[in-house]
Amino acid sequence: MTEIAFHVNAPDKLDYACRLLRATQKKSAQVLVLGQIDALKLLSAKLWAMSPTEFLPHCLVDAAAEVIAHSPIVLSLDLPNSAAESQVLLNLGAALPAGFERFERLLEIVGQNEADLQAARTRWKHYKDRGYALSRYDVVSKAQTAH
């Protein structure tokens, strides 16, 4: 069953996404990042701006197949059929990611604005109602509680 972790109270979702992606790469995990195109482009720019020793290879899902095959991080608007190779799904969007159960882990990043919080509550309820074990990490206090 997919492990689901909510990272809540993120002051800047994209900065925090970079931190999470760095952590997943230390474990050599393949990651698919879902989000709106504007957020994905900004995330890509932030990943390119990291220092050379912290660079995280990544691409958009519409890149050439060879590029995708060599990119441990793929950025996408929705869940492509080729996502079967990814182990981790990182959701930056407000919508429930269809097909999330194909992944070993699902990471949800939740910002501090009310709309983001409300959308996250809806997703949390969906997962909980289906019996998934959920973890919650408060980004600001770095406190972890499991539910």
HUDAGI-V106001 format. One record per residue. N is the residue number from 1. PHI is phi in whole degrees, -180 to 180 (* if undefined). OMEGA is omega in degrees with one decimal (* if undefined). BURIAL is I if it has 16 or more other ideal C-beta (glycine too) atoms within 10 Angstrom, else O. Layout:
# HUDAGI-V106001
n={N;N}
phi={PHI;PHI}
omega={OMEGA;OMEGA}
burial={BURIAL;BURIAL}
This chain:
# HUDAGI-V106001
n={1;2;3;4;5;6;7;8;9;10;11;12;13;14;15;16;17;18;19;20;21;22;23;24;25;26;27;28;29;30;31;32;33;34;35;36;37;38;39;40;41;42;43;44;45;46;47;48;49;50;51;52;53;54;55;56;57;58;59;60;61;62;63;64;65;66;67;68;69;70;71;72;73;74;75;76;77;78;79;80;81;82;83;84;85;86;87;88;89;90;91;92;93;94;95;96;97;98;99;100;101;102;103;104;105;106;107;108;109;110;111;112;113;114;115;116;117;118;119;120;121;122;123;124;125;126;127;128;129;130;131;132;133;134;135;136;137;138;139;140;141;142;143;144;145;146;147}
phi={*;-62;-83;-121;-127;-98;-108;-107;71;-76;-62;-137;-60;-73;-62;-68;-60;-59;-63;-64;-65;-61;-66;-69;-71;-64;-97;58;-85;-85;-126;-109;-106;-104;-179;-75;-58;-62;-66;-66;-66;-66;-63;-59;-62;-65;-66;-69;-84;-67;-64;-54;-78;-109;-55;-116;-60;-158;-159;-81;-63;-89;-70;-59;-55;-66;-66;-60;-62;-105;-109;-72;-127;-121;-101;-149;-76;-146;-83;-78;-63;-76;-71;-60;-77;-77;-99;-122;-112;-109;-101;-100;-87;-89;-82;-67;-76;-62;86;-59;-68;-77;-104;-69;-136;-123;-110;-111;-105;-121;-81;-105;-83;-62;-63;-66;-63;-65;-63;-66;-61;-64;-65;-55;-60;-58;-65;-63;-63;-100;88;-76;-78;-115;-114;-128;-120;-88;-61;-73;-90;59;-87;-116;-136;-108;-120}
omega={-178.6;173.0;-177.2;179.4;174.8;175.0;-170.2;174.6;-179.6;178.6;177.2;-174.3;-177.0;175.1;179.6;176.5;177.2;178.9;179.2;179.6;176.6;179.9;180.0;179.3;175.7;178.1;179.9;179.2;172.2;-173.9;169.6;179.7;177.2;177.5;175.4;-173.9;-179.7;179.4;-180.0;177.7;177.4;177.3;178.1;179.1;178.2;178.8;177.2;-176.4;179.2;179.6;-177.8;-179.7;179.4;-175.1;177.7;179.0;-177.9;175.8;172.3;-175.0;-179.6;176.5;177.4;-177.6;179.8;178.6;178.9;-178.6;-178.6;-179.3;179.8;179.1;179.2;-178.9;-174.3;174.8;-179.7;-175.4;179.6;178.3;-177.0;-176.7;-178.7;-179.9;-177.8;177.7;-174.7;174.0;177.4;-176.8;175.1;-175.5;179.7;-175.5;173.0;-178.4;179.1;178.8;-177.7;-176.0;176.5;-174.6;175.0;-178.1;173.2;177.2;178.2;176.0;-176.7;179.3;-175.2;-178.7;-172.9;179.8;179.0;178.8;-179.0;178.3;179.0;177.7;178.9;178.5;179.1;-179.3;178.8;-178.7;-177.8;179.9;-179.7;172.3;178.2;172.9;-176.1;173.9;179.5;177.7;176.0;-175.0;-176.5;-177.6;-178.9;177.8;179.8;171.8;177.9;179.5;*}
burial={O;O;O;I;I;I;I;I;I;I;O;O;I;I;O;I;I;I;O;I;I;O;O;I;I;O;O;O;I;I;I;I;I;I;I;O;O;O;I;I;O;I;I;I;O;I;I;O;O;O;O;O;O;O;O;I;O;I;I;I;I;O;O;O;O;O;O;I;O;O;I;I;I;I;I;I;O;O;I;O;O;O;I;O;O;I;I;I;I;I;I;I;I;O;O;O;I;O;O;I;O;I;I;O;I;I;I;I;I;I;I;O;O;O;O;I;O;O;I;I;O;O;I;I;O;O;I;O;O;O;O;I;O;I;O;I;I;O;I;O;O;O;O;O;O;O;O}
